[in-house]
Structures are given as structure tokens and as C-alpha cells.
Amino acid sequence: MLDFCAKYFRFPVAFVLSFVVGAVFFLAIPVINVLFFDKGVKSEKVLEEVTEVEVLVSEKKPEVKQKVIRTVATPNTFKVSAHMGVSRSQNFQMDLSLARGAAGDGVAVDAGTMENVIYEAGEVDEQAQVLREIQPKFPDRAKKMGVSGYVKVFIVIDVNGDVSQAQVLTQDPAGYGFDIEALKAIRQWKFSPAQLRGFPVAQKATKEFRFVK
């Protein structure tokens, strides 16, 4: 009986055993690859990642140059006389300030006495005072178009308190007549002249007109 079983069942058993062995060997290949060969690949990837980080950290940042800003002195304001009549019928705002420049003895107009020198605001004992102020007219073209404007004028107040020089420094926008009206008005202003050592002297100043609709 045993011989009969061994004769007829040995081939099926051998086939099953060979199939099992082949399957085990096939499944063992990925495990062997992970255990013995995948470590080197992982090490290379980690090494590459660390190397990239080191390059970024060692990168130098661009130097930022610091700019030095000069301090600008705040301009003084005119002293307004109590006898000055001011009309507020015109629709605009004003900002009057004295022009101040670098330290010095003023701008010489002609060699000689103090009457021929134009002084800065900080170089006199008493600054010029406004006695009469004329409001500029709002330009007709700007009024029709609803345009507001700004004009800055440089002036020289002589020893008699009159505006002897007037020049537009800035206007925005141009072409609407704001500069013309500002010059017309400022030339009619009247001042008590600046004083230095008890004598009247000429003085530089600036005037700002803001035309607002």
C-alpha cells in the first residue's frame, strides 16, 4: 500500500513543494533588497538634501547701504501786525513762511552799507511784519474747470517794507493762471521792514498760496 501511494503521489507532492519554494524565493527578493541594498540609496538621498540646505545657509545676503537724510530746519513764520486787515471772501488757504538758507552774511546786492544786503530770516534782530495783505484772485479758467492750484513765490522785502522782487518757485498745475494771480497779489503786500542793530534791512522770504475750489 505504501509503495502504491509513493508511486502515484510523489509527482503531485513534488510539484506542490517546488511551487511553494519558488513562491517563497520570489517574495524574499524585495525583502532582501530593502534589508541590504536600499540603505545606500536612502543615505545618498539624505546626503543630497543636507548638502542643498548647507548651500542655502552659506549664501551671503546682499549688503544694504543706509542713506543719510539731511535735517531741514523748519522755516519761521511772519509776525502779523494787529492793524492788518484780512479779507476772507476768497476761497483759498494760505501758508506764509520765511526762506532760510545756509549760514552766512546774506546776499550782497551792492558793496557798502547794510541797506544793500539781503538778509536771511535768522540773521536779523527783528523779522519783517505784514501790514497789508492782498488776497489773490481765483483764475477764471481754473474756476470754470473746477481746478485747484498751488503756488510758491520767492520775495525780497526792501528797507521800505515793499516787495522789491517776486519770483515763482513752484506752481501746480501750470497753465491756469495761478502764478499770475499770486504775483499780482504779493507785489501789493506791505511790510514793516526787518531790523538789524536798529536799522531797517532787506530780507528774503517765501509765500505759499493754495487755491481751493
N, CA, C and O of each residue as an XYZ file, in Angstrom:
852
protein
N       0.828     -1.203      0.000
C       0.000      0.000      0.000
C       0.861      1.251      0.000
O       0.581      2.207     -0.723
N       1.907      1.240      0.812
C       2.816      2.388      0.869
C       3.534      2.584     -0.447
O       3.767      3.709     -0.889
N       3.879      1.464     -1.067
C       4.561      1.594     -2.367
C       3.616      2.188     -3.389
O       4.023      2.990     -4.230
N       2.367      1.799     -3.317
C       1.396      2.334     -4.268
C       1.248      3.843     -4.095
O       1.223      4.585     -5.077
N       1.147      4.308     -2.806
C       0.983      5.753     -2.550
C       2.223      6.509     -2.979
O       2.134      7.584     -3.572
N       3.389      5.938     -2.675
C       4.620      6.632     -3.037
C       4.771      6.726     -4.540
O       5.352      7.684     -5.050
N       4.246      5.728     -5.261
C       4.401      5.711     -6.703
C       3.486      6.716     -7.369
O       3.906      7.391     -8.309
N       2.231      6.841     -6.908
C       1.251      7.696     -7.600
C       1.153      9.126     -7.049
O       0.642     10.007     -7.740
N       1.632      9.378     -5.818
C       1.504     10.727     -5.222
C       2.828     11.487     -5.124
O       2.837     12.641     -4.696
N       3.906     10.886     -5.497
C       5.176     11.630     -5.335
C       5.302     12.776     -6.328
O       5.901     13.807     -6.024
N       4.731     12.591     -7.525
C       4.825     13.688     -8.514
C       3.975     14.900     -8.122
O       4.459     16.028     -8.204
N       2.717     14.699     -7.698
C       1.959     15.890     -7.235
C       2.583     16.578     -6.038
O       2.572     17.805     -5.947
N       3.124     15.799     -5.126
C       3.748     16.407     -3.929
C       4.991     17.199     -4.329
O       5.239     18.297     -3.830
N       5.756     16.619     -5.235
C       6.969     17.324     -5.680
C       6.608     18.622     -6.384
O       7.300     19.630     -6.238
N       5.519     18.594     -7.148
C       5.091     19.814     -7.854
C       4.654     20.898     -6.868
O       4.987     22.073     -7.024
N       3.914     20.483     -5.867
C       3.449     21.461     -4.858
C       4.624     22.027     -4.095
O       4.662     23.231     -3.840
N       5.580     21.201     -3.724
C       6.750     21.682     -2.975
C       7.576     22.651     -3.814
O       8.054     23.672     -3.319
N       7.733     22.314     -5.087
C       8.514     23.221     -5.948
C       7.817     24.569     -6.117
O       8.471     25.609     -6.180
N       6.488     24.544     -6.190
C       5.725     25.807     -6.302
C       5.868     26.659     -5.043
O       6.031     27.877     -5.113
N       5.804     26.001     -3.912
C       5.930     26.729     -2.632
C       7.315     27.333     -2.501
O       7.446     28.488     -2.095
N       8.340     26.585     -2.832
C       9.719     27.083     -2.733
C       9.921     28.262     -3.672
O      10.546     29.256     -3.305
N       9.388     28.147     -4.894
C       9.537     29.270     -5.852
C       8.825     30.521     -5.375
O       9.336     31.633     -5.511
N       7.640     30.327     -4.814
C       6.897     31.494     -4.318
C       7.621     32.161     -3.169
O       7.691     33.389     -3.107
N       8.165     31.361     -2.249
C       8.912     31.930     -1.110
C      10.137     32.681     -1.602
O      10.424     33.771     -1.107
N      10.843     32.146     -2.533
C      12.040     32.812     -3.058
C      11.685     34.114     -3.777
O      12.396     35.110     -3.653
N      10.579     34.101     -4.532
C      10.136     35.309     -5.251
C       9.753     36.432     -4.275
O      10.081     37.600     -4.486
N       9.059     36.049     -3.216
C       8.645     37.055     -2.229
C       9.826     37.545     -1.386
O       9.790     38.649     -0.843
N      10.853     36.734     -1.281
C      12.004     37.124     -0.444
C      12.900     38.146     -1.128
O      13.683     38.824     -0.462
N      12.796     38.268     -2.465
C      13.678     39.202     -3.186
C      13.466     40.655     -2.741
O      14.462     41.316     -2.445
N      12.222     41.211     -2.669
C      12.044     42.597     -2.189
C      12.550     42.817     -0.777
O      13.103     43.868     -0.452
N      12.345     41.766      0.090
C      12.812     41.904      1.473
C      14.327     42.010      1.515
O      14.883     42.839      2.235
N      14.983     41.169      0.743
C      16.453     41.212      0.696
C      16.930     42.546      0.158
O      17.920     43.091      0.646
N      16.231     43.090     -0.855
C      16.605     44.378     -1.453
C      16.488     45.509     -0.433
O      17.338     46.397     -0.362
N      15.401     45.452      0.360
C      15.190     46.502      1.375
C      16.237     46.402      2.469
O      16.758     47.415      2.935
N      16.552     45.139      2.892
C      17.460     44.962      4.023
C      18.909     45.279      3.665
O      19.640     45.826      4.490
N      19.332     44.943      2.452
C      20.757     45.013      2.140
C      21.134     46.080      1.131
O      22.277     46.537      1.125
N      20.186     46.498      0.258
C      20.561     47.400     -0.834
C      19.915     48.765     -0.733
O      20.476     49.720     -1.270
N      18.793     48.920     -0.094
C      18.072     50.205     -0.082
C      18.708     51.207      0.865
O      18.428     52.400      0.749
N      19.561     50.775      1.807
C      20.190     51.694      2.746
C      21.105     52.671      2.040
O      21.142     53.850      2.389
N      21.836     52.200      1.062
C      22.748     53.083      0.333
C      22.008     54.162     -0.423
O      22.456     55.307     -0.489
N      20.832     53.782     -1.013
C      20.046     54.755     -1.761
C      19.514     55.825     -0.843
O      19.557     57.013     -1.161
N      18.991     55.382      0.344
C      18.463     56.353      1.297
C      19.555     57.279      1.791
O      19.325     58.477      1.955
N      20.740     56.740      2.031
C      21.847     57.562      2.517
C      22.216     58.619      1.502
O      22.505     59.760      1.862
N      22.208     58.236      0.200
C      22.542     59.198     -0.844
C      21.509     60.302     -0.901
O      21.865     61.469     -1.067
N      20.192     59.949     -0.762
C      19.152     60.968     -0.808
C      19.271     61.919      0.369
O      19.137     63.132      0.208
N      19.525     61.368      1.563
C      19.674     62.230      2.740
C      20.873     63.129      2.593
O      20.817     64.302      2.964
N      21.971     62.598      2.053
C      23.172     63.393      1.856
C      22.911     64.529      0.886
O      23.376     65.648      1.102
N      22.168     64.254     -0.188
C      21.844     65.303     -1.148
C      21.003     66.385     -0.508
O      21.249     67.569     -0.741
N      20.009     66.012      0.297
C      19.159     67.013      0.942
C      19.953     67.879      1.899
O      19.769     69.096      1.922
N      20.832     67.283      2.688
C      21.641     68.058      3.628
C      22.572     68.996      2.891
O      22.780     70.127      3.330
N      23.131     68.557      1.790
C      24.027     69.397      1.011
C      23.305     70.624      0.480
O      23.866     71.719      0.508
N      22.076     70.473     -0.002
C      21.313     71.600     -0.503
C      21.050     72.618      0.598
O      21.166     73.819      0.354
N      20.711     72.189      1.760
C      20.453     73.087      2.880
C      21.702     73.867      3.241
O      21.611     75.061      3.528
N      22.852     73.240      3.237
C      24.101     73.924      3.563
C      24.408     75.026      2.559
O      24.906     76.086      2.938
N      24.124     74.795      1.309
C      24.374     75.815      0.290
C      23.499     77.031      0.534
O      23.973     78.160      0.416
N      22.229     76.827      0.872
C      21.330     77.945      1.122
C      21.746     78.735      2.350
O      21.663     79.963      2.353
N      22.183     78.059      3.371
C      22.573     78.744      4.598
C      23.835     79.553      4.396
O      23.965     80.635      4.968
N      24.757     79.066      3.607
C      26.024     79.767      3.412
C      25.925     80.901      2.403
O      26.899     81.624      2.191
N      24.761     81.067      1.777
C      24.605     82.126      0.790
C      24.611     83.479      1.468
O      23.863     83.684      2.424
N      25.434     84.415      1.003
C      25.566     85.731      1.609
C      24.412     86.623      1.208
O      24.008     86.649      0.045
N      23.879     87.357      2.177
C      22.813     88.314      1.894
C      23.405     89.591      1.335
O      24.483     89.998      1.766
N      22.735     90.241      0.386
C      23.258     91.499     -0.169
C      23.311     92.580      0.893
O      22.405     92.695      1.719
N      24.375     93.372      0.871
C      24.533     94.460      1.829
C      23.593     95.604      1.482
O      23.445     95.974      0.317
N      22.965     96.155      2.502
C      22.041     97.277      2.325
C      22.726     98.547      2.772
O      23.119     98.668      3.932
N      22.877     99.504      1.855
C      23.510    100.772      2.169
C      22.488    101.706      2.798
O      21.381    101.866      2.284
N      22.860    102.310      3.894
C      21.991    103.244      4.581
C      22.166    104.639      4.025
O      23.284    105.120      3.841
N      21.036    105.282      3.761
C      21.066    106.644      3.250
C      20.982    107.636      4.403
O      20.172    107.476      5.315
N      21.816    108.646      4.351
C      21.811    109.685      5.378
C      20.940    110.828      4.900
O      21.194    111.424      3.853
N      19.919    111.126      5.668
C      18.981    112.189      5.311
C      19.353    113.444      6.078
O      19.469    113.427      7.304
N      19.536    114.526      5.349
C      19.875    115.794      5.974
C      18.663    116.378      6.693
O      17.539    116.318      6.196
N      18.911    116.936      7.855
C      17.842    117.565      8.627
C      17.606    118.961      8.093
O      18.533    119.765      7.992
N      16.343    119.248      7.747
C      15.980    120.554      7.204
C      15.326    121.377      8.301
O      14.381    120.924      8.947
N      15.828    122.580      8.507
C      15.285    123.442      9.555
C      13.886    123.895      9.190
O      13.614    124.221      8.035
N      12.998    123.917     10.174
C      11.621    124.375      9.954
C      11.605    125.881      9.791
O      12.132    126.595     10.645
N      11.011    126.384      8.712
C      11.026    127.833      8.484
C      10.203    128.588      9.508
O       9.208    128.084     10.030
N      10.651    129.841      9.792
C       9.901    130.699     10.707
C       8.674    131.258      9.999
O       8.550    131.146      8.779
N       7.793    131.844     10.747
C       6.591    132.458     10.173
C       6.617    133.952     10.397
O       7.210    134.437     11.361
N       5.968    134.685      9.497
C       5.873    136.132      9.645
C       5.070    136.484     10.894
O       4.144    135.762     11.264
N       5.422    137.586     11.541
C       4.612    138.148     12.619
C       3.577    139.079     11.989
O       3.930    140.043     11.311
N       2.328    138.791     12.214
C       1.251    139.566     11.606
C       0.892    140.728     12.512
O       0.648    140.536     13.703
N       0.857    141.942     11.952
C       0.541    143.137     12.728
C      -0.932    143.154     13.109
O      -1.776    142.637     12.377
N      -1.238    143.749     14.259
C      -2.619    143.822     14.720
C      -3.443    144.765     13.866
O      -4.672    144.700     13.903
N      -2.795    145.656     13.081
C      -3.512    146.621     12.252
C      -3.805    146.088     10.849
O      -4.377    146.794     10.019
N      -3.419    144.864     10.595
C      -3.599    144.327      9.257
C      -5.047    143.919      9.050
O      -5.636    143.230      9.883
N      -5.612    144.349      7.934
C      -6.965    143.935      7.590
C      -6.920    142.762      6.650
O      -6.293    142.848      5.594
N      -7.568    141.661      6.999
C      -7.519    140.434      6.204
C      -8.912    140.115      5.703
O      -9.857    140.007      6.485
N      -9.032    139.967      4.404
C     -10.318    139.612      3.809
C     -10.360    138.120      3.572
O      -9.414    137.563      3.016
N     -11.433    137.452      3.979
C     -11.572    136.007      3.810
C     -12.643    135.664      2.795
O     -13.187    134.559      2.806
N     -12.952    136.621      1.905
C     -14.006    136.370      0.929
C     -13.549    135.392     -0.144
O     -14.364    134.649     -0.690
N     -12.231    135.383     -0.458
C     -11.721    134.471     -1.484
C     -11.633    133.061     -0.921
O     -11.322    132.866      0.254
N     -11.913    132.076     -1.778
C     -11.942    130.681     -1.355
C     -10.577    130.037     -1.574
O     -10.397    129.265     -2.515
N      -9.611    130.355     -0.703
C      -8.295    129.716     -0.764
C      -7.652    129.783      0.601
O      -8.052    130.573      1.456
N      -6.623    128.921      0.801
C      -5.890    128.848      2.054
C      -4.469    129.338      1.835
O      -3.937    129.237      0.729
N      -3.841    129.877      2.903
C      -2.503    130.421      2.783
C      -1.567    129.807      3.816
O      -1.994    129.368      4.883
N      -0.283    129.786      3.476
C       0.757    129.346      4.396
C       1.988    130.194      4.128
O       2.670    129.993      3.122
N       2.283    131.139      5.012
C       3.363    132.093      4.796
C       4.559    131.695      5.643
O       4.422    131.477      6.846
N       5.746    131.598      5.018
C       6.943    131.222      5.750
C       8.137    131.986      5.223
O       8.160    132.409      4.067
N       9.127    132.160      6.078
C      10.354    132.842      5.682
C      11.315    131.856      5.060
O      11.408    130.704      5.484
N      12.029    132.319      4.049
C      13.011    131.451      3.400
C      14.282    131.477      4.214
O      14.802    132.544      4.538
N      14.793    130.271      4.554
C      16.034    130.176      5.309
C      17.012    129.334      4.513
O      16.651    128.283      3.982
N      18.238    129.792      4.430
C      19.249    129.069      3.673
C      20.399    128.693      4.563
O      20.245    128.600      5.781
N      21.576    128.470      3.955
C      22.762    128.129      4.721
C      23.243    129.339      5.504
O      22.917    130.479      5.176
N      24.026    129.072      6.546
C      24.517    130.162      7.376
C      25.430    131.054      6.559
O      26.218    130.571      5.745
N      25.321    132.378      6.781
C      26.142    133.318      6.033
C      25.774    134.720      6.402
O      25.042    134.934      7.368
N      26.266    135.693      5.653
C      26.023    137.101      5.933
C      25.012    137.716      4.991
O      24.934    138.939      4.876
N      24.223    136.869      4.303
C      23.246    137.400      3.371
C      23.801    137.478      1.972
O      24.962    137.145      1.736
N      22.971    137.921      1.037
C      23.354    138.047     -0.365
C      23.622    139.513     -0.656
O      22.724    140.349     -0.543
N      24.826    139.818     -1.022
C      25.197    141.208     -1.277
C      24.643    141.679     -2.601
O      24.896    141.076     -3.645
N      23.865    142.793     -2.552
C      23.363    143.395     -3.775
C      24.368    144.410     -4.296
O      24.600    144.509     -5.501
N      24.957    145.156     -3.382
C      25.961    146.144     -3.750
C      26.853    146.349     -2.537
O      26.350    146.396     -1.415
N      28.142    146.471     -2.727
C      29.060    146.653     -1.606
C      28.751    147.971     -0.920
O      28.451    148.976     -1.564
N      28.831    147.940      0.408
C      28.566    149.176      1.136
C      27.867    148.910      2.433
O      28.288    148.037      3.193
N      26.803    149.639      2.713
C      26.108    149.568      3.991
C      25.175    148.381      4.049
O      25.025    147.634      3.082
N      24.533    148.215      5.238
C      23.607    147.105      5.441
C      22.364    147.243      4.585
O      21.668    146.256      4.346
N      22.070    148.450      4.118
C      20.883    148.653      3.299
C      21.004    147.969      1.941
O      20.000    147.767      1.259
N      22.196    147.620      1.552
C      22.419    146.989      0.252
C      22.624    145.481      0.360
O      23.122    144.852     -0.574
N      22.241    144.902      1.497
C      22.397    143.464      1.716
C      21.027    142.848      1.977
O      20.218    143.415      2.711
N      20.768    141.689      1.379
C      19.523    140.949      1.611
C      19.824    139.855      2.630
O      20.641    138.971      2.372
N      19.169    139.911      3.780
C      19.471    139.004      4.877
C      18.493    137.833      4.936
O      17.353    137.914      4.478
N      18.985    136.748      5.517
C      18.133    135.609      5.810
C      17.284    135.924      7.038
O      17.563    136.883      7.759
N      16.244    135.116      7.278
C      15.336    135.374      8.393
C      16.050    135.291      9.735
O      15.758    136.070     10.642
N      16.991    134.345      9.868
C      17.674    134.171     11.141
C      18.834    135.116     11.358
O      19.494    135.028     12.394
N      19.113    136.012     10.435
C      20.265    136.917     10.546
C      19.885    138.316     11.007
O      20.756    139.170     11.167
N      18.605    138.560     11.221
C      18.154    139.889     11.636
C      17.705    139.837     13.086
O      17.398    138.775     13.628
N      17.673    141.033     13.709
C      17.205    141.118     15.099
C      15.681    141.048     15.181
O      15.130    140.411     16.079
N      15.013    141.700     14.247
C      13.555    141.672     14.174
C      13.144    141.361     12.738
O      13.608    142.000     11.793
N      12.276    140.381     12.591
C      11.840    139.982     11.260
C      10.748    140.921     10.751
O      10.095    141.630     11.516
N      10.579    140.896      9.442
C       9.565    141.737      8.810
C       8.167    141.323      9.269
O       7.898    140.146      9.510
N       7.281    142.323      9.385
C       5.903    142.078      9.795
C       4.947    142.525      8.692
O       5.147    143.557      8.051
N       3.910    141.726      8.490
C       2.922    142.037      7.463
C       2.013    143.157      7.971
O       1.436    143.057      9.054
N       1.892    144.228      7.174
C       0.981    145.334      7.486
C      -0.261    145.292      6.606
O      -1.363    145.570      7.078
N      -0.095    144.949      5.345
C      -1.232    144.871      4.416
C      -1.091    143.607      3.573
O      -0.039    143.330      2.998
N      -2.175    142.857      3.521
C      -2.179    141.580      2.787
C      -3.295    141.609      1.757
O      -4.457    141.822      2.101
N      -2.951    141.399      0.508
C      -3.930    141.378     -0.592
C      -4.179    139.925     -0.997
O      -3.245    139.173     -1.278
N      -5.447    139.552     -1.022
C      -5.793    138.196     -1.414
C      -5.752    138.053     -2.936
O      -6.303    138.898     -3.640
N      -5.116    137.008     -3.457
C      -5.108    136.801     -4.910
C      -6.477    136.377     -5.423
O      -7.262    135.755     -4.707
N      -6.741    136.720     -6.654
C      -7.991    136.343     -7.296
C      -7.897    134.911     -7.813
O      -6.843    134.483     -8.285
N      -8.994    134.181     -7.723
C      -9.032    132.820     -8.263
C      -9.142    132.929     -9.781
O     -10.079    133.554    -10.277
N      -8.203    132.333    -10.540
C      -8.247    132.442    -12.007
C      -9.576    131.964    -12.589
O     -10.121    130.943    -12.172
N     -10.086    132.727    -13.565
C     -11.385    132.404    -14.155
C     -11.396    131.034    -14.816
O     -12.357    130.280    -14.664
N     -10.332    130.704    -15.551
C     -10.292    129.417    -16.247
C     -10.297    128.255    -15.268
O     -10.993    127.260    -15.472
N      -9.514    128.388    -14.203
C      -9.483    127.324    -13.198
C     -10.813    127.204    -12.486
O     -11.243    126.101    -12.149
N     -11.475    128.340    -12.250
C     -12.775    128.315    -11.580
C     -13.822    127.613    -12.442
O     -14.631    126.839    -11.930
N     -13.809    127.882    -13.760
C     -14.786    127.255    -14.653
C     -14.569    125.744    -14.755
O     -15.523    124.972    -14.856
N     -13.296    125.338    -14.726
C     -12.972    123.917    -14.883
C     -12.914    123.179    -13.548
O     -12.720    121.963    -13.520
N     -13.081    123.902    -12.447
C     -13.067    123.260    -11.129
C     -11.707    122.732    -10.719
O     -11.605    121.677    -10.093
N     -10.644    123.482    -11.078
C      -9.275    123.040    -10.799
C      -8.714    123.810     -9.611
O      -8.822    125.035     -9.568
N      -8.122    123.120     -8.652
C      -7.429    123.741     -7.530
C      -5.943    123.868     -7.865
O      -5.434    123.153     -8.728
N      -5.246    124.785     -7.174
C      -3.848    125.004     -7.508
C      -2.994    125.386     -6.318
O      -3.496    125.682     -5.234
N      -1.678    125.372     -6.549
C      -0.687    125.698     -5.517
C       0.447    126.481     -6.169
O       0.942    126.117     -7.236
N       0.852    127.580     -5.498
C       1.946    128.420     -6.000
C       2.849    128.791     -4.832
O       2.365    129.184     -3.771
N       4.157    128.669     -5.022
C       5.143    129.114     -4.034
C       5.986    130.220     -4.664
O       6.553    130.042     -5.742
N       6.063    131.377     -3.973
C       6.713    132.566     -4.523
C       7.863    132.979     -3.616
O       7.731    132.988     -2.392
N       8.999    133.322     -4.232
C      10.134    133.900     -3.507
C      10.041    135.417     -3.597
O       9.826    135.966     -4.678
N      10.204    136.102     -2.453
C      10.111    137.553     -2.442
C      11.290    138.151     -1.676
O      11.925    137.493     -0.852
N      11.563    139.439     -1.983
C      12.536    140.234     -1.241
C      11.807    141.467     -0.709
O      11.206    142.223     -1.474
N      11.866    141.661      0.604
C      11.237    142.817      1.254
C      12.338    143.850      1.492
O      13.288    143.592      2.231
N      12.207    145.028      0.858
C      13.282    146.009      0.946
C      13.212    146.801      2.249
O      12.384    146.513      3.113
N      14.084    147.801      2.388
C      14.178    148.578      3.624
C      12.949    149.453      3.841
O      12.739    149.948      4.949
N      12.129    149.655      2.804
C      10.900    150.438      2.932
C       9.682    149.571      3.230
O       8.578    150.084      3.416
N       9.886    148.248      3.275
C       8.772    147.350      3.539
C       7.988    146.952      2.314
O       6.925    146.342      2.429
N       8.506    147.293      1.118
C       7.839    146.922     -0.129
C       8.448    145.636     -0.688
O       9.588    145.287     -0.381
N       7.666    144.941     -1.513
C       8.163    143.737     -2.188
C       8.907    144.188     -3.438
O       8.293    144.545     -4.444
N      10.232    144.168     -3.364
C      11.048    144.644     -4.484
C      11.297    143.565     -5.524
O      11.553    143.875     -6.687
N      11.228    142.315     -5.127
C      11.433    141.192     -6.052
C      10.393    140.115     -5.755
O      10.043    139.876     -4.599
N       9.908    139.472     -6.807
C       8.953    138.370     -6.663
C       9.165    137.392     -7.811
O       9.189    137.784     -8.978
N       9.317    136.133     -7.473
C       9.584    135.107     -8.490
C       8.888    133.812     -8.101
O       8.938    133.392     -6.945
N       8.236    133.181     -9.078
C       7.541    131.917     -8.830
C       8.563    130.786     -8.745
O       9.370    130.591     -9.653
N       8.513    130.050     -7.645
C       9.402    128.901     -7.474
C       8.726    127.603     -7.912
O       9.346    126.757     -8.556
N       7.459    127.456     -7.559
C       6.715    126.228     -7.864
C       5.262    126.579     -8.144
O       4.680    127.440     -7.484
N       4.674    125.895     -9.144
C       3.243    126.011     -9.391
C       2.697    124.678     -9.864
O       3.342    123.972    -10.639
N       1.512    124.337     -9.397
C       0.894    123.065     -9.751
C      -0.632    123.203     -9.672
O      -1.173    123.488     -8.604
N      -1.326    123.000    -10.799
C      -0.795    122.745    -12.135
C      -0.471    124.050    -12.850
O      -0.936    125.120    -12.457
N       0.322    123.949    -13.889
C       0.667    125.125    -14.686
C      -0.366    125.343    -15.789
O      -1.086    124.425    -16.183
N      -0.418    126.589    -16.278
C      -1.276    126.892    -17.411
C      -2.675    127.366    -17.058
O      -3.495    127.552    -17.958
N      -2.979    127.569    -15.778
C      -4.316    128.012    -15.381
C      -4.311    129.434    -14.818
O      -5.365    129.953    -14.452
N      -3.136    130.071    -14.744
C      -3.056    131.439    -14.264
C      -2.869    131.592    -12.777
O      -2.962    132.709    -12.268
N      -2.608    130.510    -12.049
C      -2.377    130.622    -10.614
C      -1.133    131.463    -10.320
O      -1.138    132.270     -9.390
N      -0.073    131.281    -11.101
C       1.168    132.035    -10.879
C       0.964    133.528    -11.120
O       1.504    134.350    -10.380
N       0.196    133.888    -12.140
C      -0.028    135.302    -12.462
C      -0.777    135.999    -11.340
O      -0.402    137.095    -10.924
N      -1.833    135.369    -10.851
C      -2.623    135.974     -9.786
C      -1.844    136.067     -8.480
O      -1.997    137.027     -7.726
N      -1.001    135.058     -8.214
C      -0.195    135.090     -6.991
C       0.812    136.236     -7.024
O       1.003    136.916     -6.016
N       1.462    136.459     -8.174
C       2.426    137.561     -8.297
C       1.737    138.920     -8.202
O       2.272    139.841     -7.585
N       0.568    139.051     -8.803
C      -0.165    140.308     -8.718
C      -0.475    140.672     -7.272
O      -0.345    141.826     -6.866
N      -0.884    139.672     -6.506
C      -1.266    139.924     -5.116
C      -0.054    140.216     -4.235
O      -0.078    141.167     -3.454
N       0.990    139.424     -4.346
C       2.135    139.564     -3.438
C       2.872    140.873     -3.651
O       3.453    141.408     -2.707
N       2.862    141.401     -4.860
C       3.543    142.673     -5.127
C       2.833    143.857     -4.454
O       3.419    144.932     -4.328
N       1.594    143.673     -4.027
C       0.845    144.730     -3.347
C       0.920    144.627     -1.818
O       0.360    145.463     -1.109
N       1.607    143.611     -1.322
C       1.717    143.468      0.121
C       2.615    144.567      0.685
O       3.510    145.070      0.006
N       2.356    144.928      1.940
C       3.149    145.951      2.625
C       3.639    145.390      3.960
O       2.893    144.741      4.692
N       4.928    145.660      4.259
C       5.543    145.144      5.477
C       6.197    146.278      6.260
O       6.523    147.330      5.710
N       6.377    146.040      7.539
C       7.339    146.838      8.288
C       8.674    146.124      8.110
O       8.740    144.922      8.370
N       9.739    146.794      7.681
C      10.982    146.111      7.313
C      11.652    145.436      8.501
O      11.407    145.774      9.659
N      12.498    144.481      8.178
C      13.290    143.810      9.203
C      14.290    144.794      9.802
O      14.677    145.769      9.157
N      14.707    144.529     11.041
C      15.623    145.415     11.754
C      16.889    144.660     12.140
O      16.834    143.513     12.584
N      18.027    145.321     11.966
C      19.312    144.781     12.384
C      20.126    145.912     13.004
O      20.470    146.881     12.328
N      20.431    145.783     14.290
C      21.193    146.806     15.027
C      20.511    148.178     14.973
O      21.162    149.222     14.954
N      19.180    148.133     14.950
C      18.426    149.370     14.951
C      18.204    149.995     13.591
O      17.630    151.081     13.512
N      18.636    149.354     12.516
C      18.490    149.883     11.167
C      17.602    148.954     10.334
O      17.670    147.735     10.490
N      16.767    149.518      9.448
C      15.965    148.671      8.550
C      16.842    148.010      7.498
O      17.732    148.644      6.931
N      16.585    146.738      7.243
C      17.365    145.973      6.267
C      16.419    145.162      5.392
O      15.267    144.924      5.756
N      16.917    144.744      4.241
C      16.142    143.892      3.325
C      16.196    142.441      3.797
O      17.160    142.007      4.427
N      15.142    141.714      3.477
C      15.028    140.335      3.950
C      14.409    139.445      2.881
O      13.538    139.878      2.125
N      14.870    138.189      2.826
C      14.321    137.200      1.903
C      13.188    136.425      2.574
O      13.203    136.208      3.785
N      12.211    136.013      1.775
C      11.093    135.231      2.312
C      10.430    134.457      1.186
O      10.688    134.712      0.010
N       9.572    133.507      1.553
C       8.760    132.775      0.581
C       7.306    132.833      1.006
O       6.999    132.967      2.190
N       6.424    132.731      0.044
C       4.972    132.776      0.297
C       4.318    131.654     -0.484
O       4.621    131.444     -1.658
N       3.426    130.940      0.167
C       2.705    129.840     -0.471
C       1.217    130.173     -0.570
O       0.593    130.575      0.412
N       0.663    130.002     -1.760
C      -0.768    130.213     -1.996
C      -1.390    128.872     -2.383
O      -0.877    128.160     -3.247
N      -2.499    128.544     -1.729
C      -3.239    127.322     -2.062
C      -4.644    127.727     -2.509
O      -5.456    128.185     -1.705
N      -4.916    127.552     -3.792
C      -6.215    127.889     -4.357
C      -7.094    126.643     -4.308
O      -6.798    125.641     -4.959
N      -8.179    126.712     -3.530
C      -9.029    125.545     -3.316
C     -10.450    125.880     -3.755
O     -11.026    126.881     -3.329
N     -11.008    125.020     -4.621
C     -12.399    125.195     -5.056
C     -13.345    124.659     -4.000
O     -14.562    124.714     -4.176
